[in-house]
Amino acid sequence: MKVLIVESNPDLGGLWQRHLERQGGEVTLVAGQEAAILALYGTAFDIIVLDLVLETESALAVADFASYRRPNTRVIFVTNTTFFSDGSIFAHSPNACAYVQSSTPPEDLAAMVAHYAAGR
């Protein structure tokens, strides 16, 4: 399974990356919008783990680009805020498949990634 992680916090992104690689995932970790879009140009990812609140760029722009460029790629949004906690993220992003807190245990996130990427 090919996974793109878009996370501004390198420690958190690295933690997720290690857990996914232990499950056999081929993981690309980037810190922001520009790098994510460049990665999506060159690779068909099965799933994206996308921090909804990037430091200086737009996570929704990444999700929008993914839905256009890679329409079969699903997105798991992670956040440490209550923004979109009403579930409206699913109305804004057609490729959204999950919305979880950044504090979700990495093994649980890895299980979700494996589940949603299956069959892609």
C-alpha positions, -999 to 999 in steps of 0.1 A, spaced: 0 0 0 13 34 -9 7 61 17 12 99 16 15 116 50 11 154 50 20 166 85 38 198 96 50 183 128 80 160 118 79 141 151 43 131 147 46 124 110 77 103 116 58 83 143 30 76 119 54 67 91 73 41 113 40 24 123 28 22 87 62 10 74 61 -18 100 28 -29 84 45 -30 50 34 3 37 54 24 13 53 58 30 61 92 17 62 119 44 59 156 34 54 187 55 31 208 34 8 216 5 35 222 -22 54 190 -15 21 170 -13 10 182 -47 44 174 -62 42 139 -47 6 134 -61 18 144 -96 43 116 -96 27 88 -76 -7 71 -73 -11 68 -36 -37 45 -21 -44 68 8 -34 101 23 -31 109 60 -36 146 60 -33 170 89 -63 193 86 -44 223 101 -10 226 83 14 252 96 13 276 67 -6 260 39 -40 245 30 -49 209 37 -82 214 18 -62 224 -13 -43 191 -10 -75 171 -7 -91 190 -36 -60 184 -58 -60 147 -48 -97 144 -57 -89 159 -92 -56 143 -99 -60 110 -81 -98 105 -77 -94 69 -62 -71 81 -35 -89 83 -1 -81 108 26 -79 103 64 -80 138 80 -63 142 113 -65 173 135 -59 185 170 -88 210 169 -126 207 170 -129 223 136 -152 202 113 -161 180 144 -196 181 131 -186 159 102 -190 186 76 -155 177 63 -172 149 43 -193 175 25 -162 195 16 -140 167 5 -154 139 -16 -124 116 -10 -126 119 28 -130 85 45 -122 93 81 -117 122 105 -97 115 137 -78 134 164 -40 138 161 -38 120 194 -52 88 180 -28 60 189 -5 54 159 -14 17 158 -51 26 155 -43 51 127 -23 24 110 -52 0 112 -75 26 97 -51 32 69 -48 -5 61 -86 -8 62 -94 21 39 -65 14 15 -75 -23 11 -85 -31 -24 -72 1 -39 
